[in-house]
């Protein structure tokens, strides 16, 4: 099991490599939560790490399918137009 500090390390790398390209990114972000923006990466980092560690493919599709199966399926935003997750685009 990962500790909060280890997830924080992942967040640093994700913010540099993913959040810097996010089309939903607001001024002063990341992190987005303090700015009032729900972010799928910030909300689901443990699940995202687990998906990356348990999926083995050179293709993106298996990772995207796992994202939908393991995260989106239980997300409170699932059937709303305000999905906070930048990972699909």
Order of alpha helices (4+ residues) and beta strands (2+ residues): alpha-alpha-alpha-alpha
